[in-house]
């Protein structure tokens, strides 16, 4: 069911999944989480599509892999007959509610930048408008959240350089997958910027409900909110699972409600992470991309106002993206 709310999703791995499987996204892929026809029928109007580079690719190989995903993206847009838009500016994002499906490119993990700040400018010229400094492991920018606590370090000088340059360019800074030490360094570096930008986590859960290393503590969530940023709630079951309860969309709703209570409803969003894990995979066996309609219906059933549902489903993400992009 298509939600009545405008929907913006902060994280999807369609490009990585396409490279991995070789399946055509303009065909219906009912055995996969996402395909473009179903997204147009019932999915988001604004979607961040990520250039995710697996950890086995490092240095020039990682750069080449990200460029390969970028080529997949540009080909999908070119073959869309106008059905798939590409947002590069705040005006492009602002027009997304009136269009069928608009994509914005993000980079998940800075390994494709290979320790070279000039590559950030190159990928910016290629349309990348969001950067998560790490995935789970260590890279040239810093440590991911799955590095053992005794071995974790904060951001490298290269990582700090990327934070400053993202603020200058108008690139969304994403702390998803970043180790707590790196989170602290990133927020400290942002505070030094002449015009500190909002900081987001594109796909997460709340540590208070699900104690997983990928999730954020309430203090971290409040710090994102103080920056003017967002926490996008994931649908990946291990990150939203409640002890003693089966996987279901109710768990996702619990995390949305918790973040809204801790940070304020204007700082809660959706980053479902579809195609970032294997199907069927979604809580309670939910189909995709009908997950957005289920979230909308679930929040309304919990007596949320239509205004607040609209903010979480897409209004908050739209506001923050328009504030950051140039």
C-alpha positions as semicolon CSV with decimal commas, in nm:
position;residue;x (nm);y (nm);z (nm)
1;X;0,000;0,000;0,000
2;X;0,133;0,340;-0,096
3;X;0,155;0,576;0,201
4;X;-0,025;0,908;0,194
5;X;0,282;1,079;0,341
6;X;0,569;1,202;0,126
7;X;0,844;0,945;0,188
8;X;1,219;1,005;0,197
9;X;1,442;0,708;0,280
10;X;1,800;0,781;0,385
11;X;1,962;0,451;0,285
12;X;1,922;0,178;0,021
13;X;2,181;-0,057;-0,132
14;X;2,020;-0,115;-0,472
15;X;2,343;-0,030;-0,659
16;X;2,559;-0,274;-0,462
17;X;2,290;-0,542;-0,495
18;X;2,274;-0,483;-0,871
19;X;2,651;-0,518;-0,907
20;X;2,649;-0,829;-0,688
21;X;2,363;-1,013;-0,860
22;X;2,369;-0,873;-1,213
23;X;1,988;-0,851;-1,206
24;X;1,813;-0,574;-1,400
25;X;1,658;-0,316;-1,161
26;X;1,414;-0,192;-1,426
27;X;1,255;-0,542;-1,420
28;X;1,030;-0,664;-1,141
29;X;1,246;-0,866;-0,903
30;X;0,994;-1,010;-0,661
31;X;1,257;-1,237;-0,504
32;X;1,470;-0,931;-0,417
33;X;1,393;-0,648;-0,179
34;X;1,400;-0,366;-0,431
35;X;1,345;-0,297;-0,796
36;X;1,264;0,033;-0,961
37;X;0,913;-0,056;-1,086
38;X;0,797;-0,144;-0,733
39;X;0,970;0,162;-0,589
40;X;0,775;0,378;-0,833
41;X;0,451;0,203;-0,737
42;X;0,474;0,224;-0,360
43;X;0,814;0,337;-0,242
44;X;0,979;0,663;-0,148
45;X;0,967;0,980;-0,355
46;X;1,323;1,063;-0,240
47;X;1,579;0,788;-0,191
48;X;1,946;0,801;-0,094
49;X;2,118;0,533;-0,304
50;X;2,454;0,439;-0,161
51;X;2,786;0,360;-0,320
52;X;2,882;0,085;-0,073
53;X;3,229;-0,063;-0,118
54;X;3,286;-0,399;0,056
55;X;3,586;-0,422;0,285
56;X;3,789;-0,647;0,057
57;X;3,836;-0,350;-0,179
58;X;4,107;-0,109;-0,067
59;X;4,305;0,175;-0,222
60;X;4,273;0,214;-0,599
61;X;4,060;-0,101;-0,614
62;X;3,804;0,059;-0,380
63;X;3,799;0,373;-0,594
64;X;3,740;0,164;-0,906
65;X;3,458;-0,029;-0,738
66;X;3,278;0,292;-0,636
67;X;3,313;0,424;-0,988
68;X;3,159;0,099;-1,115
69;X;2,855;0,152;-0,890
70;X;2,836;0,512;-1,007
71;X;2,829;0,392;-1,368
72;X;2,541;0,156;-1,281
73;X;2,354;0,453;-1,134
74;X;2,408;0,684;-1,431
75;X;2,294;0,408;-1,666
76;X;1,974;0,352;-1,464
77;X;1,895;0,723;-1,480
78;X;1,973;0,740;-1,853
79;X;1,735;0,450;-1,926
80;X;1,455;0,579;-1,704
81;X;1,269;0,794;-1,960
82;X;1,240;1,060;-1,692
83;X;1,095;0,826;-1,428
84;X;1,410;0,841;-1,212
85;X;1,542;1,183;-1,119
86;X;1,885;1,269;-0,983
87;X;1,912;1,526;-0,704
88;X;2,235;1,723;-0,686
89;X;2,111;2,057;-0,549
90;X;1,871;2,177;-0,283
91;X;1,629;2,279;-0,557
92;X;1,633;1,924;-0,696
93;X;1,551;1,790;-0,350
94;X;1,277;2,047;-0,295
95;X;1,108;1,934;-0,616
96;X;1,115;1,565;-0,516
97;X;0,761;1,559;-0,367
98;X;0,619;1,648;-0,708
99;X;0,814;1,377;-0,893
100;X;0,786;0,999;-0,906
101;X;1,125;0,891;-0,770
102;X;1,427;1,109;-0,709
103;X;1,761;0,962;-0,609
104;X;2,048;1,123;-0,423
105;X;2,390;0,955;-0,423
106;X;2,566;0,874;-0,097
107;X;2,898;0,705;-0,023
108;X;2,900;0,447;0,257
109;X;3,255;0,433;0,388
110;X;3,538;0,655;0,269
111;X;3,757;0,369;0,144
112;X;3,701;0,473;-0,224
113;X;3,871;0,804;-0,139
114;X;4,190;0,604;-0,065
115;X;4,333;0,864;0,172
116;X;4,327;1,134;-0,098
117;X;4,112;1,443;-0,017
118;X;4,104;1,536;-0,386
119;X;3,893;1,228;-0,455
120;X;3,614;1,369;-0,236
121;X;3,598;1,667;-0,470
122;X;3,602;1,432;-0,769
123;X;3,310;1,225;-0,639
124;X;3,129;1,546;-0,545
125;X;3,163;1,649;-0,909
126;X;3,013;1,310;-0,995
127;X;2,705;1,393;-0,787
128;X;2,779;1,233;-0,447
129;X;2,607;1,442;-0,177
130;X;2,636;1,229;0,140
131;X;2,934;1,063;0,307
132;X;2,956;0,806;0,584
133;X;3,320;0,795;0,692
134;X;3,334;0,422;0,767
135;X;3,155;0,097;0,730
136;X;3,212;-0,162;1,004
137;X;3,590;-0,208;0,972
138;X;3,881;0,038;0,983
139;X;3,969;0,248;0,680
140;X;4,184;0,552;0,605
141;X;3,938;0,789;0,774
142;X;3,885;0,607;1,103
143;X;3,745;0,301;1,276
144;X;3,410;0,138;1,221
145;X;3,182;0,030;1,502
146;X;3,278;-0,338;1,482
147;X;3,644;-0,283;1,570
148;X;3,702;-0,432;1,920
149;X;3,673;-0,165;2,190
150;X;4,030;-0,213;2,312
151;X;4,164;-0,145;1,961
152;X;3,939;0,141;1,854
153;X;4,077;0,480;1,760
154;X;3,911;0,804;1,660
155;X;3,930;0,979;1,326
156;X;4,259;1,005;1,146
157;X;4,379;1,342;1,021
158;X;4,242;1,238;0,681
159;X;3,905;1,173;0,842
160;X;3,907;1,516;1,004
161;X;3,997;1,671;0,669
162;X;3,697;1,499;0,510
163;X;3,465;1,638;0,780
164;X;3,583;1,993;0,715
165;X;3,563;1,957;0,338
166;X;3,212;1,807;0,351
167;X;3,100;2,109;0,551
168;X;3,251;2,339;0,288
169;X;3,096;2,155;-0,008
170;X;2,753;2,098;0,142
171;X;2,786;1,719;0,169
172;X;2,572;1,542;0,429
173;X;2,784;1,391;0,709
174;X;2,664;1,046;0,814
175;X;2,784;0,877;1,136
176;X;2,625;0,537;1,065
177;X;2,880;0,257;1,126
178;X;3,127;0,495;1,294
179;X;3,293;0,385;1,619
180;X;3,206;0,596;1,927
181;X;3,554;0,751;1,931
182;X;3,512;0,862;1,571
183;X;3,165;0,996;1,647
184;X;3,315;1,213;1,920
185;X;3,592;1,340;1,691
186;X;3,348;1,413;1,408
187;X;3,117;1,615;1,630
188;X;3,414;1,807;1,773
189;X;3,539;1,885;1,422
190;X;3,193;1,995;1,307
191;X;3,168;2,233;1,602
192;X;3,480;2,414;1,477
193;X;3,330;2,481;1,133
194;X;3,235;2,843;1,057
195;X;2,878;2,726;0,989
196;X;2,837;2,388;1,163
197;X;2,619;2,160;0,949
198;X;2,355;1,918;1,074
199;X;2,488;1,566;1,124
200;X;2,281;1,253;1,064
201;X;2,288;0,881;1,103
202;X;2,116;0,750;0,793
203;X;2,027;0,403;0,926
204;X;2,038;0,302;1,291
205;X;1,853;0,176;1,593
206;X;1,848;0,301;1,951
207;X;2,102;0,139;2,183
208;X;1,861;0,181;2,476
209;X;1,619;-0,064;2,312
210;X;1,861;-0,292;2,125
211;X;2,218;-0,306;2,259
212;X;2,396;-0,360;1,927
213;X;2,731;-0,192;1,842
214;X;2,571;-0,037;1,531
215;X;2,313;0,153;1,736
216;X;2,347;0,493;1,901
217;X;2,313;0,580;2,268
218;X;2,059;0,835;2,384
219;X;2,341;1,084;2,444
220;X;2,463;1,041;2,087
221;X;2,109;1,079;1,953
222;X;2,065;1,401;2,152
223;X;2,391;1,533;2,014
224;X;2,273;1,473;1,658
225;X;1,950;1,654;1,743
226;X;2,142;1,951;1,886
227;X;2,329;1,976;1,556
228;X;1,994;1,998;1,377
229;X;2,038;1,650;1,235
230;X;1,845;1,325;1,211
231;X;1,840;0,960;1,306
232;X;1,704;0,738;1,029
233;X;1,557;0,418;1,175
234;X;1,656;0,095;1,004
235;X;1,439;-0,208;0,931
236;X;1,729;-0,453;0,964
237;X;1,604;-0,698;1,231
238;X;1,925;-0,742;1,437
239;X;1,943;-0,364;1,489
240;X;1,582;-0,325;1,610
241;X;1,521;-0,663;1,774
242;X;1,363;-0,656;2,123
243;X;1,462;-0,921;2,375
244;X;1,199;-1,190;2,415
245;X;0,989;-1,065;2,124
246;X;0,958;-1,190;1,766
247;X;1,083;-0,982;1,475
248;X;0,802;-0,755;1,362
249;X;0,731;-0,404;1,238
250;X;0,632;-0,322;1,595
251;X;1,001;-0,327;1,683
252;X;1,075;-0,069;1,413
253;X;0,792;0,148;1,545
254;X;0,932;0,119;1,898
255;X;1,265;0,258;1,781
256;X;1,100;0,544;1,594
257;X;0,899;0,633;1,903
258;X;1,202;0,614;2,129
259;X;1,408;0,843;1,907
260;X;1,117;1,087;1,881
261;X;1,086;1,091;2,261
262;X;1,460;1,136;2,320
263;X;1,534;1,386;2,043
264;X;1,201;1,537;1,944
265;X;0,988;1,417;1,657
266;X;1,156;1,664;1,420
267;X;1,478;1,457;1,442
268;X;1,338;1,112;1,359
269;X;1,344;0,971;1,005
270;X;1,355;0,648;0,803
271;X;1,663;0,473;0,665
272;X;1,527;0,127;0,599
273;X;1,855;-0,019;0,459
274;X;1,664;-0,216;0,196
275;X;1,888;-0,436;-0,020
276;X;2,152;-0,402;0,252
277;X;2,060;-0,748;0,381
278;X;1,922;-1,059;0,220
279;X;1,550;-1,111;0,150
280;X;1,305;-1,186;0,290
281;X;1,476;-1,040;0,595
282;X;1,228;-0,771;0,694
283;X;1,062;-0,783;1,037
284;X;0,758;-1,006;1,032
285;X;0,816;-1,099;0,667
286;X;0,697;-0,759;0,542
287;X;0,716;-0,713;0,167
288;X;0,909;-0,425;0,015
289;X;0,869;-0,143;-0,053
290;X;0,532;-0,165;0,121
291;X;0,726;-0,120;0,446
292;X;0,661;0,256;0,434
293;X;0,286;0,211;0,428
294;X;0,318;-0,028;0,723
295;X;0,519;0,229;0,919
296;X;0,265;0,500;0,839
297;X;-0,029;0,281;0,941
298;X;0,151;0,162;1,253
299;X;0,228;0,512;1,378
300;X;-0,129;0,626;1,313
301;X;-0,255;0,320;1,503
302;X;-0,040;0,436;1,796
303;X;-0,231;0,765;1,791
304;X;0,038;0,973;1,624
305;X;-0,089;1,287;1,455
306;X;-0,082;1,305;1,077
307;X;0,156;1,602;1,105
308;X;0,410;1,401;1,305
309;X;0,381;1,097;1,077
310;X;0,448;1,321;0,779
311;X;0,762;1,457;0,947
312;X;0,908;1,113;1,021
313;X;0,821;0,958;0,685
314;X;0,983;1,234;0,483
315;X;0,937;1,590;0,601
316;X;1,235;1,589;0,837
317;X;1,473;1,444;0,578
318;X;1,353;1,693;0,319
319;X;1,415;1,984;0,558
320;X;1,767;1,874;0,653
321;X;1,876;1,795;0,297
322;X;1,752;2,130;0,169
323;X;1,946;2,300;0,451
324;X;2,274;2,127;0,359
325;X;2,281;2,108;-0,020
326;X;2,374;2,411;-0,225
